[in-house]
């Protein structure tokens, strides 16, 4: 059981990296970098289409990662 969860955790980790790399890049200008991104806070638009889908996939994969990690810790302690 522990090896199966470890395998799923490794697959999930690889999928998280792929999903993160597939997300569209946000444009960062020099003013935004110097101001700490405060202009992006108020000018943020809701993501649509592919960007929204990739954000949801990344969130689900991240939650699955934490669930698998906690399950592995529990199994290794008992």
HELIX and SHEET records of a PDB file:
HELIX    1   1 UNK A    2  UNK A   22  1                                  21    
HELIX    2   2 UNK A   30  UNK A   35  1                                   6    
HELIX    3   3 UNK A   38  UNK A   42  1                                   5    
HELIX    4   4 UNK A   50  UNK A   77  1                                  28    
END                                                                             
